[in-house]
Amino acid sequence: MNPYLHRYEALETISRLVISQYDRSLLDKPAPIPVEIIMEKVYGLTIEFQHIRKNGRILGETVFEDAMIPIYDKRTGDGYRLVPMRAGTVLIDARLLNNRADGRFRYTCAHELSHWVIDRKYFTQLGETAAMTKAARSSETDAAVERQANHMASCILMPKGTLKMAFYHNRGQYDIVDYLARLFCVSGEAMGYRLKDLGLL
């Protein structure tokens, strides 16, 4: 069992601190959160695009300790090769490279940043990487860790205060989910879930 699981209310607070360490004013006005810049400038993380798996099942992976990481060799199609990776490297599936404004790319970055901030001690003790997959992880502990990172990713990209501000200021004038998704540069699906979590839909 992961002893580092947090209550959702705590993840809201941690997410505000993550954003504040870069620019406190981002919590005053609805706008896209520059998650890539926060990862690089505040946490010293390196984002690297790779074909992580042949089937595209893993969208992102965070390396917590220097390690040899299996990467699919798309050029040769000969399977996987072990590539040395330094701690603090965040691998993003290369399929997302051409859609960097796409909500999936930003959500994957925020998900992996969340792992770095709240799960580093846990994964370092296990000697593992954290990977964002399209399917649920097998163990219940892993599932809880992934749900936690998903929730924190939503808190980072769609801060509660500014999201509520934008919602109440604009409801009734637009397709509110679509409008807010574009305003915060996330997918409509992610925005819909976040609004439901906050009791706004």
Helices and strands as residue ranges (DSSP letters): H 8-22, G 24-27, H 35-37, I 38-42, E 46-50, E 58-63, E 67-72, E 80-85, E 89-93, G 94-99, H 103-118, H 120-126, E 130-133, H 140-157, H 160-170, H 176-184, H 188-197
